């Protein structure tokens, strides 16, 4: 899934998503709602820096959750990197 596909899947404007990714904008309430409806496993983390449950990722039908789990387990994404990004999502 590329950025265009991800933006469409989340029903977010591509330029808005890009600005959030580049830390030029923060996620707003409507966007939290869209993200939460598609990826509830990540909502607590995005909203207040809570933990991402690997158990919840394992049980999820969400393709992004399954991809995140695979990347975390293969150590191709570092959990501490995710933690450092939290401050920009509030």
VOTOR-882755 format. One line per field, with one value per atom (N, C-alpha, C, O): residue in one letter; residue number from 1; x, y, z; atom name. Coordinates in Angstrom, 3 decimals. Example, Ala and Ser with C-alpha at 12.3 -4.5 7.8 and 13.67 -1.06 7.14 Angstrom:
<rs>
rest <- (A|A|A|A|S|S|S|S) .
nr <- (1|1|1|1|2|2|2|2) .
xx <- (13.190|12.300|13.200|14.236|12.850|13.670|12.900|13.409) .
yy <- (-5.690|-4.500|-3.300|-3.319|-2.250|-1.060|0.030|1.138) .
zz <- (7.800|7.800|7.800|8.465|7.080|7.140|7.870|8.039) .
atom <- (N|CA|C|O|N|CA|C|O) .
</rs>
This chain:
<rs>
rest <- (X|X|X|X|X|X|X|X|X|X|X|X|X|X|X|X|X|X|X|X|X|X|X|X|X|X|X|X|X|X|X|X|X|X|X|X|X|X|X|X|X|X|X|X|X|X|X|X|X|X|X|X|X|X|X|X|X|X|X|X|X|X|X|X|X|X|X|X|X|X|X|X|X|X|X|X|X|X|X|X|X|X|X|X|X|X|X|X|X|X|X|X|X|X|X|X|X|X|X|X|X|X|X|X|X|X|X|X|X|X|X|X|X|X|X|X|X|X|X|X|X|X|X|X|X|X|X|X|X|X|X|X|X|X|X|X|X|X|X|X|X|X|X|X|X|X|X|X|X|X|X|X|X|X|X|X|X|X|X|X|X|X|X|X|X|X|X|X|X|X|X|X|X|X|X|X|X|X|X|X|X|X|X|X|X|X|X|X|X|X|X|X|X|X|X|X|X|X|X|X|X|X|X|X|X|X|X|X|X|X|X|X|X|X|X|X|X|X|X|X|X|X|X|X|X|X|X|X|X|X|X|X|X|X|X|X|X|X|X|X|X|X|X|X|X|X|X|X|X|X|X|X|X|X|X|X|X|X|X|X|X|X|X|X|X|X|X|X|X|X|X|X|X|X|X|X|X|X|X|X|X|X|X|X|X|X|X|X|X|X|X|X|X|X|X|X|X|X|X|X|X|X|X|X|X|X|X|X|X|X|X|X|X|X|X|X|X|X|X|X|X|X|X|X|X|X|X|X|X|X|X|X|X|X|X|X|X|X|X|X|X|X|X|X|X|X|X|X|X|X|X|X|X|X|X|X|X|X|X|X) .
nr <- (1|1|1|1|2|2|2|2|3|3|3|3|4|4|4|4|5|5|5|5|6|6|6|6|7|7|7|7|8|8|8|8|9|9|9|9|10|10|10|10|11|11|11|11|12|12|12|12|13|13|13|13|14|14|14|14|15|15|15|15|16|16|16|16|17|17|17|17|18|18|18|18|19|19|19|19|20|20|20|20|21|21|21|21|22|22|22|22|23|23|23|23|24|24|24|24|25|25|25|25|26|26|26|26|27|27|27|27|28|28|28|28|29|29|29|29|30|30|30|30|31|31|31|31|32|32|32|32|33|33|33|33|34|34|34|34|35|35|35|35|36|36|36|36|37|37|37|37|38|38|38|38|39|39|39|39|40|40|40|40|41|41|41|41|42|42|42|42|43|43|43|43|44|44|44|44|45|45|45|45|46|46|46|46|47|47|47|47|48|48|48|48|49|49|49|49|50|50|50|50|51|51|51|51|52|52|52|52|53|53|53|53|54|54|54|54|55|55|55|55|56|56|56|56|57|57|57|57|58|58|58|58|59|59|59|59|60|60|60|60|61|61|61|61|62|62|62|62|63|63|63|63|64|64|64|64|65|65|65|65|66|66|66|66|67|67|67|67|68|68|68|68|69|69|69|69|70|70|70|70|71|71|71|71|72|72|72|72|73|73|73|73|74|74|74|74|75|75|75|75|76|76|76|76|77|77|77|77|78|78|78|78|79|79|79|79|80|80|80|80|81|81|81|81|82|82|82|82|83|83|83|83|84|84|84|84|85|85|85|85|86|86|86|86|87|87|87|87|88|88|88|88|89|89|89|89|90|90|90|90) .
xx <- (0.858|0.000|0.903|1.753|0.716|1.498|0.725|-0.388|1.315|0.702|-0.663|-1.602|-0.780|-2.067|-3.149|-4.263|-2.801|-3.749|-4.133|-5.300|-3.141|-3.376|-4.315|-5.238|-4.077|-4.939|-6.372|-7.331|-6.507|-7.857|-8.525|-9.705|-7.767|-8.313|-8.803|-9.843|-8.030|-8.424|-9.440|-9.973|-9.700|-10.603|-10.072|-10.819|-8.751|-8.091|-7.532|-7.170|-7.463|-6.855|-5.359|-4.703|-4.826|-3.432|-2.479|-1.502|-2.756|-1.851|-1.901|-0.889|-3.065|-3.200|-2.403|-1.687|-2.523|-1.773|-0.272|0.478|0.151|1.572|2.050|3.141|1.239|1.611|1.723|2.618|0.825|0.901|2.157|2.874|2.424|3.620|4.900|5.854|4.919|6.108|6.135|6.963|5.217|5.136|4.865|5.252|4.202|3.798|2.394|1.957|1.689|0.323|0.095|0.789|-0.888|-1.275|-2.588|-3.371|-2.811|-4.045|-5.191|-5.104|-6.274|-7.419|-8.466|-8.313|-9.520|-10.531|-11.208|-11.409|-11.553|-12.197|-11.263|-11.691|-9.991|-9.018|-8.815|-8.673|-8.801|-8.732|-9.907|-9.752|-11.076|-12.259|-12.115|-12.468|-11.595|-11.405|-10.356|-10.538|-9.266|-8.210|-8.724|-8.482|-9.433|-9.958|-10.960|-11.024|-11.747|-12.727|-12.060|-12.578|-10.925|-10.213|-9.151|-8.902|-8.530|-7.412|-7.553|-6.741|-8.561|-8.782|-7.613|-7.461|-6.796|-5.653|-4.618|-3.814|-4.634|-3.645|-4.196|-3.439|-5.473|-6.095|-5.564|-5.267|-5.442|-4.927|-3.506|-3.164|-2.692|-1.328|-1.318|-0.579|-2.138|-2.164|-2.741|-2.262|-3.764|-4.454|-3.662|-3.597|-3.061|-2.420|-1.123|-0.623|-0.575|0.705|0.609|1.609|-0.582|-0.747|-0.049|0.434|-0.010|0.683|-0.094|-1.323|0.642|0.049|0.141|1.234|-0.985|-1.024|-0.690|-1.396|0.387|0.730|-0.348|-0.595|-0.990|-2.109|-3.252|-3.834|-3.566|-4.620|-4.243|-5.097|-2.968|-2.517|-2.661|-3.057|-2.338|-2.457|-3.907|-4.171|-4.841|-6.258|-6.960|-8.075|-6.309|-6.943|-7.159|-6.382|-8.227|-8.479|-7.968|-8.035|-7.460|-6.973|-5.637|-4.701|-5.539|-4.283|-3.095|-1.963|-3.337|-2.256|-1.760|-0.559|-2.675|-2.284|-1.438|-0.444|-1.830|-1.070|0.318|1.298|0.400|1.682|2.572|3.763|1.988|2.752|3.290|4.448|2.457|2.893|4.060|5.051|3.951|5.027|6.319|7.400|6.207|7.408|7.999|9.221|7.155|7.658|8.347|9.440|7.707|8.283|9.561|10.441|9.677|10.896|11.947|13.046|11.585|12.476|12.851|13.920|11.967|12.210|11.559|11.723|10.826|10.328|10.603|10.334|11.125|11.506|10.391|9.896|10.006|8.948|9.353|8.502|10.644|11.064|10.931|10.747|11.020|10.767|9.302|8.995|8.409|6.987|6.762|5.998|7.418|7.247|7.714|7.090|8.790|9.286|8.361|8.360|7.581|6.651|5.374|4.664|5.068|3.822|3.630|2.522|4.694|4.575|4.036|3.427|4.254|3.815|2.367|1.801|1.788|0.436|-0.631|-1.822|-0.226|-1.198|-1.589|-2.403) .
yy <- (-1.172|0.000|1.235|1.391|2.093|3.331|4.459|4.252|5.631|6.764|7.124|7.412|7.111|7.427|6.442|6.833|5.162|4.122|4.284|4.146|4.577|4.749|5.927|5.826|7.040|8.221|7.892|8.261|7.206|6.822|5.884|6.040|4.907|3.933|4.617|4.260|5.616|6.353|7.462|8.076|7.709|8.787|10.146|10.999|10.324|11.584|12.191|11.473|13.503|14.204|13.885|13.908|13.588|13.200|14.302|14.020|15.540|16.619|16.809|17.135|16.607|16.709|15.595|15.845|14.375|13.248|13.512|13.254|14.019|14.329|15.363|15.229|16.392|17.415|16.831|17.204|15.919|15.261|14.404|14.429|13.650|12.806|13.626|13.196|14.801|15.657|16.583|17.489|16.340|17.076|18.564|19.393|18.893|20.271|20.546|21.696|19.488|19.612|18.527|17.511|18.761|17.772|17.125|17.709|15.930|15.204|15.897|16.171|16.183|16.841|15.807|14.609|16.291|15.403|14.518|13.325|15.100|14.328|13.229|12.106|13.574|12.591|11.471|10.308|11.818|10.779|9.819|8.606|10.371|9.530|8.582|7.407|9.092|8.253|7.177|6.016|7.576|6.613|5.565|4.370|6.025|5.108|4.122|2.982|4.539|3.618|2.551|1.441|2.880|1.922|1.136|-0.033|1.784|1.170|1.388|2.098|0.794|1.044|0.603|1.094|-0.309|-0.800|0.300|0.189|1.354|2.420|3.683|4.620|3.731|4.966|5.440|6.624|4.565|4.949|5.504|6.493|4.868|5.331|6.729|7.606|6.931|8.223|9.326|10.460|8.990|10.010|10.456|11.649|9.508|9.905|9.177|9.213|8.516|7.849|6.530|6.031|5.956|4.664|3.561|3.766|2.411|1.270|0.696|0.752|0.153|-0.630|-2.079|-2.586|-2.739|-4.123|-5.058|-5.092|-5.810|-6.783|-7.853|-8.376|-8.182|-9.124|-8.594|-9.326|-7.305|-6.701|-6.694|-6.917|-6.440|-6.478|-7.884|-8.055|-8.893|-10.278|-10.658|-11.404|-10.148|-10.495|-9.671|-9.995|-8.617|-7.657|-8.189|-8.998|-7.715|-7.960|-6.815|-6.874|-5.777|-4.590|-4.904|-5.356|-4.673|-4.983|-4.163|-4.648|-2.945|-2.102|-2.648|-2.643|-3.111|-3.700|-4.947|-5.163|-5.753|-6.974|-6.636|-7.302|-5.619|-5.171|-4.622|-4.925|-3.814|-3.267|-4.394|-4.362|-5.383|-6.517|-7.239|-7.556|-7.493|-8.189|-7.383|-7.945|-6.076|-5.224|-5.128|-5.099|-5.078|-5.047|-6.367|-6.378|-7.475|-8.784|-9.063|-9.768|-8.527|-8.732|-7.670|-7.686|-6.746|-5.662|-4.711|-4.100|-4.590|-3.615|-2.278|-1.306|-2.224|-0.960|-0.989|-1.984|0.076|0.125|0.776|1.845|0.133|0.657|2.003|2.874|2.191|3.474|4.597|5.754|4.278|5.276|5.706|6.894|4.747|5.076|5.967|6.929|5.651|6.440|7.879|8.808|8.072|9.428|10.234|11.463|9.570|10.279|10.709|11.581|10.117|10.420|11.908|12.426|12.591|14.008|14.854|15.898|14.412|15.188|14.883|15.566|13.886|13.477|14.055|13.837|14.773|15.338|16.730|17.365) .
zz <- (0.000|0.000|0.000|0.877|-0.973|-1.009|-0.320|0.163|-0.280|0.431|-0.167|0.575|-1.489|-2.132|-1.703|-1.354|-1.736|-1.318|0.145|0.511|0.976|2.403|2.661|3.469|1.974|2.129|1.695|2.373|0.575|0.108|1.103|1.417|1.598|2.543|3.812|4.364|4.272|5.472|5.193|6.117|3.907|3.487|3.937|4.416|3.769|4.097|2.824|1.892|2.785|1.676|1.655|2.696|0.476|0.354|0.825|1.519|0.456|0.880|2.398|3.019|2.986|4.447|5.124|6.094|4.620|5.160|5.054|5.996|3.926|3.732|4.749|5.304|4.995|5.985|7.385|8.143|7.735|9.048|9.117|10.117|8.061|8.036|8.168|8.818|7.552|7.569|8.788|8.874|9.726|10.983|10.776|11.599|9.676|9.405|9.920|9.970|10.303|10.813|11.848|11.873|12.698|13.703|13.281|12.532|13.765|13.480|14.195|15.392|13.461|14.086|14.520|14.279|15.157|15.737|14.684|14.909|13.550|12.481|11.961|11.694|11.826|11.348|12.360|11.982|13.653|14.688|14.541|14.678|14.261|14.077|12.902|12.997|11.794|10.605|10.856|10.487|11.483|11.788|12.770|12.602|13.793|14.799|14.248|14.708|13.266|12.687|11.826|11.699|11.240|10.378|11.143|10.849|12.122|12.840|14.345|14.938|14.970|16.399|17.280|18.398|16.788|17.565|17.819|18.744|17.009|17.123|17.770|18.024|18.037|18.496|19.849|20.005|20.805|22.123|22.006|22.654|21.184|20.961|20.345|20.794|19.321|18.642|19.514|19.496|20.270|21.063|22.284|22.580|22.995|24.251|24.538|25.662|23.529|23.736|24.463|24.979|24.510|25.158|24.383|23.270|24.986|24.381|23.202|23.157|22.264|21.180|21.620|21.874|21.710|22.163|21.002|19.995|21.155|20.120|20.010|18.923|21.126|21.092|20.234|19.434|20.414|19.597|18.120|17.261|17.819|16.423|15.854|14.701|16.667|16.206|15.903|14.960|16.698|16.547|15.465|15.057|15.008|14.123|12.706|12.199|12.092|10.675|9.811|8.583|10.457|9.760|9.075|9.735|7.768|7.075|7.583|7.576|8.015|8.532|9.874|10.143|10.701|11.985|11.760|12.453|10.801|10.507|9.956|10.290|9.124|8.585|9.698|9.755|10.580|11.706|12.580|12.995|12.860|13.676|13.007|13.665|11.736|11.018|11.067|11.244|10.911|10.927|12.325|12.475|13.350|14.728|15.057|15.624|14.700|15.009|14.227|14.721|13.026|12.236|12.540|11.986|13.435|13.864|12.720|12.741|11.724|10.659|10.990|10.252|12.088|12.626|14.117|14.790|14.614|16.026|16.840|16.483|17.921|18.774|19.361|19.541|19.666|20.221|19.191|19.569|17.902|16.865|16.923|16.825|17.081|17.209|18.420|18.356|19.508|20.730|20.520|21.032|19.782|19.565|18.660|18.723|17.828|16.943|17.644|17.144|18.789|19.514|19.757|19.616|20.119|20.475|19.330|19.561|18.108|16.945|16.544|15.691|17.143|16.764|17.685|17.464|18.695|19.630|19.222|19.894) .
atom <- (N|CA|C|O|N|CA|C|O|N|CA|C|O|N|CA|C|O|N|CA|C|O|N|CA|C|O|N|CA|C|O|N|CA|C|O|N|CA|C|O|N|CA|C|O|N|CA|C|O|N|CA|C|O|N|CA|C|O|N|CA|C|O|N|CA|C|O|N|CA|C|O|N|CA|C|O|N|CA|C|O|N|CA|C|O|N|CA|C|O|N|CA|C|O|N|CA|C|O|N|CA|C|O|N|CA|C|O|N|CA|C|O|N|CA|C|O|N|CA|C|O|N|CA|C|O|N|CA|C|O|N|CA|C|O|N|CA|C|O|N|CA|C|O|N|CA|C|O|N|CA|C|O|N|CA|C|O|N|CA|C|O|N|CA|C|O|N|CA|C|O|N|CA|C|O|N|CA|C|O|N|CA|C|O|N|CA|C|O|N|CA|C|O|N|CA|C|O|N|CA|C|O|N|CA|C|O|N|CA|C|O|N|CA|C|O|N|CA|C|O|N|CA|C|O|N|CA|C|O|N|CA|C|O|N|CA|C|O|N|CA|C|O|N|CA|C|O|N|CA|C|O|N|CA|C|O|N|CA|C|O|N|CA|C|O|N|CA|C|O|N|CA|C|O|N|CA|C|O|N|CA|C|O|N|CA|C|O|N|CA|C|O|N|CA|C|O|N|CA|C|O|N|CA|C|O|N|CA|C|O|N|CA|C|O|N|CA|C|O|N|CA|C|O|N|CA|C|O|N|CA|C|O|N|CA|C|O|N|CA|C|O|N|CA|C|O|N|CA|C|O|N|CA|C|O|N|CA|C|O|N|CA|C|O|N|CA|C|O|N|CA|C|O|N|CA|C|O|N|CA|C|O|N|CA|C|O|N|CA|C|O|N|CA|C|O|N|CA|C|O|N|CA|C|O) .
</rs>
